[in-house]
Amino acid sequence: MTTTAGPAYQQIADALRERILTGQLSPGERLPKEEELARGFGVSRSTVREALRALATQRLVVTTRGVTGGTAVADQIPPDVSHSLIEWLEWSAIADQISVSELLQAREMLEVPASGLAAANRTPDQLERLAAALETEISPSRPFESTRRFHLLVVETSGNRLLEPLTRPLFVVLQDRFLRDLAPASFWMRVDEEHRLIYDAIAAGDRLAAEYEMREHLQHLRRMYEQIDRHR
């Protein structure tokens, strides 16, 4: 069980929540029985029960009673999950429990495959929206917010509805804690150019090229974020 400070039930709830939000536990999938979870985490069944109640309050799991009852992952991620994840990430960043490198690594894990899925699944309407975002994206006064729109559209175009609520909080925390308006104009010009390469690969339906361009783009972003983070 994780060694993060806090009550035992909260540690278990956090561990299960992470598995749900990262897709290790799929919507509708049944969780192990209470006694199995208790053995796995080395706690009592009452502690497991309290953890499951906490997750049910957040609408991440649904528990049914009876012979065929049990606890399963909710069919839909509730709309306030992103907000809760933002709060947790911001607290962790302030407390230096999560580094900028870890935040960027998480982006790569989500957005590189998402770009490949976008190339495979894009529709004419989605391509129009991506193209429109490119034409209006670099705002001199709010460049980060402008470019975030393009990235979230790529994630949305992937067709996986779980990716957007997982990705959006990373942008919020990076904008608030690390980047703001500290990057030079030349950086944002290059961002615009790289976004166009990603768009071209998605429009061509080239999954491997889309993943390659997104990976190269995020590695470029990583260097600037880490440079700014060192001088915070």
VOTIMI-515065 format. One line per 2 residues: number of its first residue (from 1); their letters; for each residue x, y, z of N, C-alpha, C, O, CB. Coordinates in steps of 0.001 Angstrom, whole numbers. Each point is the difference from the previous one (the first is absolute). Glycine has a CB too. Layout:
NUM> a> X Y Z X Y Z X Y Z X Y Z X Y Z; ...
//
This chain:
1> mt> 846 -1196 0 -846 1196 0 878 1241 0 1088 -12 576 -2921 -1221 647; 1375 2300 -1860 778 1235 -58 323 531 1371 -743 -218 957 -319 735 -3110
3> tt> 2185 187 2245 436 544 1278 -389 1461 155 424 651 955 1461 -2264 -963; -2692 2145 -922 -444 1377 98 -717 221 1323 -784 -843 436 589 983 -2938
5> ag> 467 1007 3146 -608 291 1286 -1514 103 -151 -510 441 -1030 2600 753 1774; -2803 -1614 317 -1447 87 -24 -603 -1268 552 695 -1004 155 -597 2533 -2120
7> pa> -1406 -1499 2269 -664 -1196 524 124 -1162 -974 128 197 -1209 -1730 1253 2472; 1562 -2657 -722 159 -1195 -838 -1069 -66 -1086 302 -344 -1143 712 -856 3091
9> yq> -2262 1527 -1605 -1067 -88 -997 253 976 -1142 -307 -299 -1154 -1314 -397 2941; 2192 1890 -1461 272 1005 -1026 1110 -456 -929 -47 256 -1203 -692 1535 2774
11> qi> 1745 -2472 -1013 1085 -527 -824 -533 -1036 -992 418 -36 -1157 1211 449 3035; -2553 -1249 -1413 -586 -1014 -876 -867 670 -1058 53 -365 -1175 -18 -1325 3050
13> ad> -834 2670 -1459 -842 725 -956 857 678 -1064 -342 -21 -1183 -1385 388 2974; 2843 235 -1371 898 671 -946 593 -998 -993 100 281 -1194 436 1446 2941
15> al> -145 -2895 -1238 599 -1020 -875 -1010 -501 -1025 332 -163 -1174 1210 -518 3032; -2770 438 -1420 -1031 -475 -919 -408 1102 -979 -251 -265 -1176 -567 -1333 2938
17> re> 755 2834 -1266 -345 1122 -881 1021 127 -1128 -358 235 -1155 -739 956 3086; 2368 -1348 -1579 1044 94 -1020 -179 -1075 -1071 172 268 -1189 1395 684 2904
19> ri> -1910 -2159 -1294 -211 -1090 -965 -1185 296 -911 15 -347 -1181 945 -1282 2825; -1983 2270 -1091 -1178 342 -808 330 1100 -995 -330 -112 -1181 -1168 -550 3076
21> lt> 2151 1732 -1428 274 1147 -850 1039 -284 -1070 18 664 -1037 -607 769 2942; 1459 -2416 -1667 1009 -351 -998 -460 -1122 -922 737 -415 -894 1009 1134 2500
23> gq> -2975 -1213 -1387 -535 -1021 -881 387 -1417 359 -356 -931 -723 396 2623 -1004; 694 -1890 2842 324 -1363 419 -1262 -759 396 -78 -1221 -136 2335 1999 909
25> ls> -3243 -30 -280 -1325 -548 275 -971 690 -944 -119 1224 28 671 -1714 2425; -1238 -264 -3277 -854 563 -1045 -1413 263 507 -437 -629 963 1802 -570 -2670
27> pg> -2090 2128 1066 -1405 233 366 -803 -1292 -55 68 -743 -979 104 3081 106; -932 -2598 1928 -804 -1209 76 725 -1204 570 -635 -1004 323 -591 1874 -2232
29> er> 2538 -789 2039 770 -1149 508 -220 -171 1501 2 970 758 1727 -620 -2559; -1917 -1598 2213 -191 -284 1424 1330 41 744 1020 -483 -493 -3022 -928 -60
31> lp> 1972 1990 1731 1168 -24 871 58 -1341 719 -1027 -670 112 931 3181 187; 1262 -2924 190 66 -1220 809 -912 128 1223 -339 1110 410 2711 -1522 -1190
33> ke> -2762 -702 1349 -853 15 1180 720 665 1173 1226 104 23 -2371 -2199 -823; 349 2542 1768 563 730 1137 1099 -782 701 1033 563 362 -3224 558 -72
35> ee> 1974 -2419 -95 1011 -798 703 1303 -98 -806 1091 -25 571 -2938 -1286 522; 1720 1257 -2419 1196 -56 -844 758 1322 62 1227 10 97 -2364 -1661 -1616
37> la> 412 2760 1464 634 1311 110 658 161 1365 1098 546 107 -2784 413 -1704; 1012 -1434 2634 549 99 1351 1317 -759 103 967 497 577 -3287 -276 350
39> rg> 2352 -1426 -1487 1249 -774 24 1086 687 -821 1157 63 417 -2482 -2174 -129; 950 2620 -1447 983 635 -881 618 1251 602 1191 256 -176 -2449 -1160 -1739
41> fg> 456 1678 2621 499 1234 602 469 -197 1443 594 904 587 -2139 357 -2072; 1282 -2434 2056 430 -268 1363 -769 782 1041 570 459 989 1642 -945 -1895
43> vs> -3539 643 679 -832 754 935 -1266 -815 288 -177 -1098 -528 1086 3332 -335; -1773 -1687 1694 -1252 -675 336 -1048 277 -1073 131 933 -793 404 -755 3251
45> rs> -1572 -1004 -2466 -1090 190 -958 -730 1318 251 -484 631 -939 225 -3122 765; 180 2902 1419 -682 1262 302 762 1188 -601 -609 980 -428 -301 -1988 2558
47> tv> 2243 913 -2160 807 1069 -609 -242 37 -1498 -134 1077 -583 1885 -1318 2378; -1807 -931 -2425 -293 -76 -1434 -1380 584 -283 -190 737 -967 1648 -2784 748
49> re> -2423 1705 1086 -1366 478 -185 -43 1527 44 -716 631 -777 -169 -2752 1807; 1650 2701 -123 33 1456 118 633 624 -1241 -444 1051 -463 583 -1253 2968
51> al> 909 -450 -3052 641 491 -1220 -981 -35 -1173 -49 933 -801 2285 -1736 1647; -3016 -277 -944 -966 -122 -1084 -1114 1027 136 -513 503 -999 1043 -2934 831
53> ra> -901 2739 1405 -1020 1033 206 519 1358 -485 -745 790 -578 -180 -2069 2562; 2221 1539 -1737 590 1264 -453 -19 93 -1526 -283 1058 -562 1746 -1013 2610
55> la> -1160 -1153 -2707 -12 -13 -1466 -1421 119 -543 -227 625 -1036 2305 -2025 1051; -3035 793 696 -1396 89 -418 -498 1442 116 -771 465 -840 387 -2852 1569
57> tq> 829 3095 322 -366 1405 174 491 836 -1176 -659 955 -411 742 -1243 2902; 1078 -78 -3028 558 706 -1154 -554 -527 -1319 407 439 -1075 1659 -28 2395
59> rl> -2998 -1356 -1226 -670 -586 -1163 964 -721 -934 -210 -43 -1212 -1486 1840 1380; 2752 -2361 406 952 -775 -789 -354 -1482 2 365 -729 -923 1404 2410 1453
61> vv> -2478 -2131 505 -429 -1401 62 -1465 -58 392 -558 945 557 2889 -1697 55; -2941 -394 -922 -1404 -250 366 -54 -1342 719 521 -999 -496 -1417 2349 -1494
63> tt> 262 -1371 3162 -101 -1226 795 -1441 -472 46 -910 781 279 2887 -86 1104; -2180 -1977 -1660 -1335 -597 75 17 -1126 1032 1028 -643 212 -1503 1235 -2642
65> rg> -650 -819 3058 -105 -1015 1050 -625 -1272 -549 -511 -28 -1119 311 1828 2854; 251 -2836 -939 -625 -1256 -391 1022 -1045 -395 1205 251 4 -3186 1022 -747
67> vt> 1470 -2469 395 864 -1130 -337 897 319 -1181 1171 -379 -18 -2903 -1173 895; 1179 2253 -1871 781 318 -1199 579 1417 57 497 525 -996 -1945 -2097 -311
69> gg> 1370 2169 2486 471 1380 141 1518 111 62 724 -987 -133 -2836 1492 1309; 2563 704 -976 1434 274 65 249 1437 -405 -937 786 -140 1487 -3193 -359
71> ta> 712 2749 311 376 1360 -371 642 -8 -1374 873 -819 -285 -557 1442 2702; -757 300 -3268 535 107 -1355 342 1450 -303 -549 920 606 -801 -2918 -1341
73> va> 2263 2192 -209 342 1347 -452 -1214 603 -686 -684 -678 -766 3128 56 492; -2716 1898 546 -1148 668 -612 128 -7 -1519 1105 49 -540 -1360 1403 2578
75> dq> -886 -1513 -2720 4 -49 -1459 523 1282 -627 575 -27 -1088 -2487 -1533 1207; 1713 2696 570 468 1281 -521 778 739 1077 -380 6 1171 -1581 113 -2747
77> ip> 3073 514 1150 764 833 925 -799 1273 242 -383 667 -961 2616 -1618 159; -2498 1308 2063 -804 1199 278 722 1269 -436 1230 25 -30 -2288 -1212 1957
79> pd> 318 2240 -2265 605 1224 -507 905 710 989 843 796 -414 -2809 -578 -1002; 1820 -480 2717 818 715 972 1307 -716 312 754 456 859 -2837 462 97
81> vs> 2372 -2033 -1634 1250 -706 256 1193 859 -403 996 59 721 -2162 -2256 -1070; 1070 2867 -809 1094 861 -427 293 1063 1051 1159 292 294 -1780 -697 -2687
83> hs> -446 987 2963 198 1040 1023 710 -575 1216 914 628 535 -2976 564 -1329; 1658 -2369 1233 645 -628 1156 1461 -312 -292 864 175 859 -3065 -1144 -170
85> li> 2472 505 -1904 1368 -324 -374 854 1262 -75 1170 -19 382 -1997 -1982 -1647; 245 3098 774 722 1278 -33 394 415 1410 1145 385 238 -2400 303 -2310
87> ew> 312 -764 3010 289 393 1386 1122 -844 576 900 526 654 -3277 187 -356; 2331 -2027 -537 1031 -889 536 1353 285 -638 1015 34 696 -2756 -1785 -281
89> le> 1770 1957 -1727 1255 273 -694 601 1330 440 1211 102 196 -2031 -1433 -2145; -22 2347 2104 513 1307 421 581 -81 1408 1059 564 275 -2754 581 -1737
91> ws> 999 -1849 2348 525 -163 1356 1329 -742 -33 943 379 695 -3282 -388 226; 2416 -1033 -1717 1218 -804 -77 1154 795 -595 1147 -146 424 -2547 -1907 -657
93> ai> 1092 2904 -761 1051 810 -610 531 1032 998 1206 222 103 -2265 -553 -2369; 129 957 2998 417 985 1005 848 -664 1070 986 575 462 -3060 771 -890
95> ad> 1699 -2546 821 732 -729 1045 1246 -701 -539 679 -719 734 -2839 395 460; 2460 534 -2479 1171 -614 -645 -49 -1531 51 1039 -658 35 296 2685 583
97> qi> -2531 -2577 -614 -134 -1452 -41 -99 -513 -1434 147 -1196 -253 -1271 1272 2481; 872 849 -3173 -17 -342 -1414 877 1006 -729 -179 1208 155 -2155 -2223 0
99> sv> 3268 532 -940 913 880 -722 -563 352 -1371 -906 -663 -505 2847 -345 1730; -1387 2065 -1816 -412 372 -1347 328 -1126 -974 -725 -213 -973 1082 2651 1509
101> se> 728 -3155 -278 377 -1119 -867 -1067 -1085 20 -313 -578 -1040 2732 1080 1450; -2983 -786 766 -1047 -1022 117 -1274 447 -701 -674 -808 -639 1656 54 2816
103> ll> -1315 2036 -2061 -1186 517 -683 144 -132 -1513 -940 -389 -694 553 1989 2590; 1574 -1272 -2397 227 -70 -1439 57 -1448 -481 -443 -309 -1106 1678 2484 1218
105> qa> -693 -3050 711 18 -1416 -360 -1421 -527 -117 -301 -783 -900 2516 490 2054; -3086 716 -252 -1395 -417 -55 -660 503 -1283 -797 -711 -610 693 721 3125
107> re> 437 1213 -2921 -543 525 -1252 423 -870 -1178 -814 -314 -868 848 2633 1825; 1231 -2705 -986 492 -833 -1091 -741 -1341 -32 -365 -491 -1068 2625 1603 1241
109> ml> -2475 -1686 989 -670 -1299 74 -1439 84 -517 -526 -974 -537 1975 370 2497; -2081 1765 -1797 -1386 167 -429 -106 523 -1431 -798 -505 -789 183 923 3162
111> ev> 1423 596 -2708 -215 709 -1257 652 -648 -1215 -497 160 -1115 346 1872 2462; 1251 -2758 -1161 621 -656 -1156 -938 -1062 -588 -281 45 -1198 2569 375 2191
113> pa> -2782 -1376 -189 -959 -956 -574 -1302 662 -429 -639 -459 -947 1640 -1300 2378; -1410 2844 -744 -1232 691 -380 119 579 -1404 -968 -20 -760 521 556 3172
115> sg> 1616 -23 -2765 189 558 -1342 -84 -1091 -1058 -533 221 -1087 1967 1594 2047; -903 -3002 -637 -113 -1120 -924 -1443 -413 -199 -422 -270 -1124 2676 -494 1820
117> la> -3014 711 385 -1422 -331 -89 -755 1067 -788 -929 -308 -746 1077 -910 2938; 260 2479 -2018 -638 1089 -735 197 -174 -1502 -920 236 -783 1281 1293 2740
119> aa> 851 -1945 -2360 268 -234 -1423 -868 -1126 -548 -423 30 -1155 2772 766 1486; -2607 -1785 514 -800 -1153 -442 -1496 287 11 -742 -566 -802 2527 -922 1672
121> nr> -2243 2366 34 -1435 160 232 -572 1344 -426 -1214 189 85 1502 -1734 1773; 532 2483 -2311 -476 1362 -260 -1115 22 -1030 -41 -811 -925 2303 1667 1485
123> tp> -3167 99 -373 -1105 223 -929 229 1339 -706 794 807 482 -2406 -2165 970; 944 1618 -2574 151 1297 -672 -306 1176 921 689 1019 -51 -1290 -2133 -2085
125> dq> -421 983 2975 -350 1089 917 1116 249 1015 315 1149 309 -2742 -1718 -593; 3021 -503 799 1089 152 967 1232 631 -647 683 813 623 -1549 -2804 630
127> le> 1148 1620 -2495 1130 617 -705 -239 1493 -207 932 798 92 -460 -2982 -1244; -1698 2557 877 -321 1425 -158 248 753 1299 530 1111 -11 -2244 -1683 -1733
129> rl> 1333 -30 2855 191 653 1297 1485 129 330 437 1027 521 -2644 -1942 259; 2989 -135 -1086 1441 65 229 633 1082 -865 841 764 473 -820 -3204 105
131> aa> -424 2506 -1839 545 1015 -904 -355 1401 485 828 909 -62 -996 -2524 -1854; -1067 1792 2399 -421 1299 509 806 396 1225 340 1170 175 -2631 -1581 -1066
133> al> 2599 -568 1745 808 276 1193 1397 449 -394 577 864 660 -1894 -2554 638; 1867 1123 -2355 1330 401 -461 9 1448 -483 970 729 209 -504 -3103 -847
135> et> -1535 2772 2 -32 1346 -574 -188 1087 1054 294 1167 -260 -1213 -2159 -1816; 439 629 3251 -282 1022 1019 756 -240 1299 -255 677 996 -1986 -390 -2007
137> ei> 3191 -1264 1017 463 -489 1288 989 888 749 -83 68 1226 -299 -2253 -2170; 1307 2865 283 1018 730 746 -496 1395 337 -25 891 -849 1829 -2210 -286
139> sp> -2195 1492 2385 -434 1306 502 1163 625 762 485 -597 961 -2920 -158 -807; 2895 1936 -551 1149 611 685 -208 173 1500 948 -85 781 -440 1254 -2893
141> sr> -1759 -924 2509 -257 251 1421 -178 -1290 802 318 -39 1188 -1375 2197 -1836; 548 -3215 2 -253 -1252 725 418 -1185 -877 -846 -787 -423 -1082 1855 1707
143> pf> 3227 -1194 -1556 461 -1036 -941 -248 -1415 481 -358 -866 -798 2069 2452 51; -1527 -1844 2038 -162 -1371 491 -1443 -457 -164 -259 -1117 -447 2128 1471 2089
145> es> -2796 510 -1281 -1411 -362 -103 -386 -252 -1447 -814 -877 -287 319 2227 2333; 1079 -578 -2961 -300 -168 -1420 473 -1348 -513 -731 -675 -725 897 3137 427
147> tr> 1049 -2865 664 536 -1266 -501 -640 -1206 690 -90 -1079 -585 2242 2246 87; -2589 -982 1726 -671 -1088 720 -1235 -461 -762 -328 -1187 -4 1174 2095 2190
149> rf> -1531 37 -2833 -1207 -335 -750 302 -1045 -1077 -770 -941 -191 -136 3250 630; 2026 -2139 -1136 363 -944 -1058 249 -1390 578 -481 -997 -537 1477 2880 -797
151> hl> -239 -1944 2434 324 -1292 593 -1255 -736 478 -122 -1209 -192 2344 2132 878; -3142 -203 -73 -1212 -643 494 -880 -470 -1154 -703 -1003 124 802 2430 1933
153> lv> -64 -709 -3175 -741 -442 -1172 599 -1290 -566 -732 -880 -453 124 3269 -52; 1936 -2498 532 648 -1235 -453 -457 -1163 881 -347 -1070 -499 2361 2372 -347
155> ve> -2010 -1081 2154 -421 -1055 932 -1462 -370 -244 -355 -1179 9 2016 2004 1703; -2496 173 -1926 -1418 -259 -270 -170 -789 -1297 -855 -882 -92 240 2997 1311
157> ts> 1435 -1790 -2221 -86 -663 -1301 408 -1465 84 -347 -794 -875 811 2980 -224; 270 -2548 2145 435 -1395 161 -1188 -957 84 111 -1170 -365 1944 1985 1536
159> gn> -3194 -308 -688 -1180 -841 133 -108 -702 1345 -990 -680 271 1090 368 -2698; 925 477 3278 -36 -609 1338 -468 1055 989 724 958 272 1150 -2587 -846
161> rl> -3073 1465 1112 -599 1024 854 664 120 1365 -225 978 712 -1893 -1388 -1891; 2931 -567 1550 676 56 1294 1229 899 -38 414 528 1032 -1244 -2823 -552
163> le> 1416 2473 -1662 1265 724 -95 -137 1491 317 898 587 604 -184 -2248 -2303; -1823 2275 1298 -137 1442 205 -39 397 1473 739 900 399 -1947 -805 -2555
165> pl> 359 -743 2996 -5 383 1410 1304 -340 721 278 563 1058 -2729 -896 -1077; 3254 -578 -534 1292 -306 606 1070 992 -436 918 302 763 -1560 -2709 -684
167> tr> 528 2910 -1295 1024 886 -552 -180 1450 433 981 683 298 -813 -2213 -2238; -1409 2006 1978 -263 1412 289 649 485 1307 577 1087 5 -2720 -1342 -1247
169> pl> 2076 -498 2347 614 486 1240 1508 252 -122 531 887 669 -2289 -2133 560; 2445 480 -2069 1439 198 -165 283 1374 -591 953 663 409 -635 -3136 -712
171> fv> -1133 2908 -655 176 1319 -590 -222 1099 1033 754 971 56 -1484 -1884 -2266; -303 754 3021 -326 1021 991 1155 194 974 389 1131 291 -2821 -1702 -505
173> vl> 2980 -533 717 1076 94 984 1274 554 -637 675 837 600 -1674 -2767 663; 1332 1477 -2460 1199 507 -666 -108 1499 -277 974 737 153 -627 -2992 -1184
175> qd> -1524 2693 628 -192 1421 -270 111 821 1279 660 1039 21 -2129 -1622 -1961; 831 120 2996 -23 764 1245 1336 9 715 395 1021 563 -2778 -1580 -362
177> rf> 3096 -582 -216 1170 -136 857 1336 168 -704 994 361 629 -2359 -1844 722; 1395 1221 -2665 1307 -66 -633 213 953 -1175 1072 594 -109 -1054 -2917 825
179> lr> -999 2487 -1588 294 730 -1222 -470 1446 28 795 921 -185 -945 -3065 -999; -1131 2340 1412 -593 1331 -45 414 693 -1299 -200 -566 -1074 216 713 3611
181> dl> 554 1060 -2475 404 715 -1216 1517 181 -38 498 1016 -485 -2718 178 441; 2955 -2192 564 1439 148 140 786 -406 -1239 1176 346 -109 -1495 -740 2507
183> ap> -283 -320 -3324 710 -448 -1194 65 1131 -1025 -944 782 -113 192 -3158 531; 1855 2473 -1169 141 1070 -1002 -902 -230 -1207 -509 -1101 -211 2867 1437 958
185> as> -2546 720 -1533 -870 -82 -1176 501 -1047 -994 -802 -668 -653 205 3081 961; 1921 -2558 -427 570 -974 -941 -419 -1424 360 -178 -842 -880 2133 2373 503
187> fw> -2112 -1792 1671 -447 -1319 449 -1401 -293 -519 -270 -1094 -496 1699 1299 2551; -2327 787 -1937 -1378 -209 -423 -110 -110 -1517 -889 -681 -511 116 1922 2533
189> mr> 1682 -568 -2751 18 -141 -1458 335 -1440 -381 -601 -566 -913 1286 2984 660; 273 -2997 957 367 -1385 -295 -1137 -944 386 -256 -981 -698 2688 1535 1055
191> vd> -3109 -264 744 -1152 -804 409 -1030 -26 -1124 -546 -1055 -324 944 1639 2753; -661 577 -3022 -961 83 -1093 431 -874 -1175 -821 -713 -578 225 3040 1299
193> ee> 1867 -2277 -1072 511 -803 -1112 -149 -1497 284 -384 -768 -882 2007 2606 328; -1323 -2242 1774 -90 -1418 360 -1446 -475 38 -285 -1144 -355 2394 1372 1670
195> hr> -3021 635 -890 -1417 -355 -19 -466 -273 -1427 -806 -901 -231 428 2293 2289; 880 -620 -3006 -386 -187 -1395 511 -1331 -538 -668 -637 -815 685 3118 496
197> li> 1161 -2906 768 517 -1304 -409 -871 -1129 570 -263 -994 -677 2600 1956 567; -2773 -794 1352 -886 -996 617 -1315 -56 -766 -513 -1079 -296 1571 1468 2561
199> yd> -1599 788 -2582 -1259 46 -743 140 -690 -1355 -866 -785 -388 269 2929 1550; 1679 -1859 -1883 200 -597 -1329 -1 -1530 79 -576 -671 -856 1904 2699 159
201> ai> -677 -2575 1732 64 -1458 153 -1376 -572 324 -374 -1055 -512 2754 1242 1289; -3139 514 82 -1347 -455 340 -898 75 -1226 -761 -929 -271 1068 1696 2649
203> aa> -222 332 -3121 -833 174 -1190 299 -1074 -1049 -893 -442 -724 811 2912 1172; 1365 -2888 -519 395 -1028 -963 -379 -1403 465 123 -964 -756 1752 2437 42
205> gd> -2331 -1582 1949 -353 -1311 540 1208 -854 301 -99 -1226 58 -2002 1354 -1313; 3254 517 1448 1263 -715 237 232 -107 1509 507 928 629 468 -91 -2836
207> rl> -1348 -1963 2763 48 -194 1449 1426 92 551 232 667 1009 -2261 -2109 -1200; 2972 784 -459 1380 17 489 602 1396 -76 704 423 917 -449 -2796 -1638
209> aa> -527 3092 -367 529 1357 -144 -601 929 1047 699 847 556 -378 -1234 -3013; -1615 234 2728 -654 844 1005 624 -222 1375 255 955 733 -2393 -1023 -2057
211> ey> 2384 -1195 1669 628 -294 1286 1421 551 47 426 538 1022 -1837 -2602 -810; 2144 1932 -1315 1378 506 -48 28 1518 184 781 515 801 -137 -2418 -2322
213> em> -1497 2622 777 -2 1466 88 -426 465 1383 551 974 514 -1053 -838 -2958; -465 -809 3059 -426 389 1345 1116 -262 1004 233 815 892 -2627 -1313 -1486
215> re> 3080 -623 459 1097 -313 919 1123 1038 -117 521 475 1009 -1094 -2928 -1173; 935 2795 -1061 1042 1016 -218 -427 1344 585 802 697 620 -69 -1890 -2713
217> hl> -1981 1546 1895 -538 1261 511 52 48 1524 429 1002 572 -1920 -852 -2577; 1061 -1213 2659 -24 -24 1464 1411 -13 582 224 534 1086 -2415 -1739 -1172
219> qh> 3133 608 -616 1387 39 470 563 1411 -101 786 423 847 -476 -2810 -1553; -713 3109 -327 399 1407 -114 -607 812 1148 674 829 611 -507 -1054 -3133
221> lr> -1445 -25 2805 -648 697 1115 696 -315 1317 163 875 850 -2343 -943 -2083; 2587 -1185 1396 643 -421 1242 1242 853 299 223 406 1140 -1080 -2748 -1519
223> rm> 1654 2605 -651 1230 773 227 -316 1405 507 684 510 887 458 -1832 -2689; -2184 1951 1237 -351 1347 442 -606 -20 1403 354 836 832 -726 -172 -3222
225> ye> -524 -1593 2663 -607 -94 1328 1077 -208 1071 -4 667 1034 -2101 -1612 -2062; 3012 24 768 1019 -307 1006 947 1178 194 474 240 1110 -628 -2669 -1706
227> qi> 431 3164 -477 837 1194 131 -674 1045 876 636 599 867 349 -1052 -3121; -2280 668 2022 -752 961 810 -103 -493 1434 115 792 935 -1418 -66 -2957
229> dr> 1088 -2020 2207 -161 -552 1330 1276 178 828 -73 229 1208 -1580 -1883 -2122; 2819 1551 270 1264 175 727 174 1408 528 733 219 964 260 -1974 -2386
231> hr> -1667 2719 794 156 1398 396 -1189 531 789 -103 1203 244 1503 -882 -2251; -2304 -1226 2409 -1143 432 795 426 404 1401 -838 393 811 -632 -1901 -2142
//
